[in-house]
Each structure stands twice: as C-alpha cells, then as structure tokens.
Amino acid sequence: MPKFSLIVPVYNRPDEVAELLQSLENQTNKDFEAVIVEDGSTLPCQEICNFFQGKIDIVYFSKPNTGRSDTRNVGMQKAGGEYFVFTDSDCILPPNYFENLEKNLCENPADTFGGRDTAHESFTDVQKAINYAMTSFFTTGGIRGGKNQMEKFKPRTFNMGFSRKVFEKVGGFKNMFGEDIDLSLRIDNEGFSIKFYHDVFVYHKRRVSFKKFFRQIHNFGIARVNLGILHKGSLKIVHTAPAILLAGLFVIILLSIFCTPLWLILPALYAMLIFIDALFKTKKIKTAFLSLWASFIQISAYGTGFIKSFFLKIILKKGFESDEKLKKVYK
C-alpha cells in the first residue's frame, strides 16, 4: 500500500486534471496513489486518467453528483494510504511535494498537516493578483494562519492531509460551506496535533475572473459566521477585520464629504502599502495594480458576507444560509 493517498474531487475540470496529473508524474517521491473522484461530471476526465495510468498509480471512479464534501469522503473510503492528502483540481504540485511532505512528517510529526499555496510563474496576471489577495498578510490572507499567524493554523483542502487514524476517530467532511475549517476544528477538539509545513506548498489557480472571486469570498464571509455558531468560541475578533475595514472605509468617505477630504489619506496609505508589497512580491507593475483591485474585492466581498450573515444569524437569529445556495459558487 502507498504511504500517501492524494484525494481529488472533480467536477467538469478535465483540462485542470491533466495539468495536475502531469505534475504528479514529475514527483521525486512516488510513494503515493492519486484517487480521482468524478462528482457527476458531464465533462469526465476518465480518458485523461487512463492516459496517465501506468505513469503514476491512479484510482479513478465516477459517482452521482453529491457535492465535494461527500466526494472526498468517498475517496477516503476507497483510498489505501497511511495518510490522506487533499488538493483541488485547479492545483499543481511542485516536483518535490511528496518528498518534502515525508521529510516534514519524519522530522516534525503531526496527525494533521497543511501548507501554503502560491502562484506559478505561468499563471495569468489576474490569477497572480487573486493569489496575492488570498495570501497576503495585509488582506484576509493574514487570517489564514501559517508562518505569519493571526490565529491558530487550520489547514484548507487545497493543501491538507491527516492520518488514517484521524479519519477513523473524527470522521470525514460535513456537507457544508467551510467544511475544511469545520473538520480542522473537530480534529483539534479531539486532541490531534496540527502542523503547518511551510515548504509543502501547491500552485493554486483559484478563480479566473474577479466576478467569480467576489462570489466565492462573499460566501466565505457568510460561512465564517456559520462556523462560529457551530463551534462556540471559534469566532475571533480577527475574523471581523474585513468587516471593520469596510465599515471604516464607509465612515471615512462620509467624513471626507462632510468634514475634510484629508480623511482619504488613511485609505490611500493602506492602498499604497498593498501596492508596494504586491510589487515587491510579483515584480510587475500591472500585477501589482491588479493585486490592489483584487485585495479591495476580497475585503469588500468578505466584509459584506460577514456583516450580512452576522446581522441575520446573530442579531435576528434567523439560522443558517442554505448550503445549496452557498454551493452554487462551485458550479
């Protein structure tokens, strides 16, 4: 049996699966199997998996569409590895991914682990800009934990793994938005160790348009309040940061209109900080400007989703957002 089972839920992404499998063929450590689970796709990737069969160990099967959480759970039931590793179909793994993962597990053992995501040099400027917004310490990327922690690290399913014993004890993913954070919280509550491995990273394409990016992050804001209701004490002050920034910007605009335009210096300085940081990291002026726009979209999307959800669920006690409504962002 392989040491690692890489479990990938797929929904109408054959081209992305081809890129992912190509990156798996180039791995320096081959002690893994790729478990590709087709979640009722109308554009299946079976032929692509057949092409790579023999080059890497692939377990492929298709099932009716039941959502990505159930799809990952089915993948774990079919997997044979000692560790279950998760990524998305829009990710590419660097050649030393499994080599570094095994090294980290030997030197710094953990029951559950995760790593960062970054942009590949081949990505478009928009993809790089969205990646900056999702990983920067100056945006909600600073909430995600990791090397520059604003809260305890919680692995995300674009780059996450845990041992078989964790699955047997805690169970799998719940069919909800924010399911990876929910599982991380349940794992932590059971006393299992969770570690961040900085050199175990993936290249993550994320959304290919700002419109889709806004929808996704808006739902992240909604899901964060849901998680706070499910897991008492998990909602921290840091999670309100985007909403506070958005409300602060609104107040500053009002002050600049009715008092003095000098108030606009504050958001201008913040924007300049993001632009300079993005320019330093991306090395391109165009990408830095796009990163500034992506950061504004991210903060406003997360902030409006959080404020809306907090008002409805915490203030008015109206319950959860429909899971089916939230899951539309993935279709």
Secondary structure, 3 states (H helix, E strand, C coil): CCCEEEEEEECCCHHHHHHHHHHHHCCCCCCEEEEEEEECCCCCCHHHHHHHECCECEEEEEECCCCHHHHHHHHHHHCCCCEEEECCCCEECCCCHHHHHHHHHHHCCCCEEECCEECCCCCCHHHHHHHHHHHCCCCHHHHCCCCCCCCCCCCCCCCEEEEHHHHHHHCCCCCCCCHHHHHHHHHHHCCCCEEECCCCCEEECCCCCHHHHHHHHHHHHHHHHHHHHHCCCCCCHHHHHHHHHHHHHHHHHHHHHHCCHHHHHHHHHHHHHHHHHHHHHHCCHHHHHHHHHHHHHHHHHHHHHHHHHHHHHHHCCCCCCCHHHHHHHHC
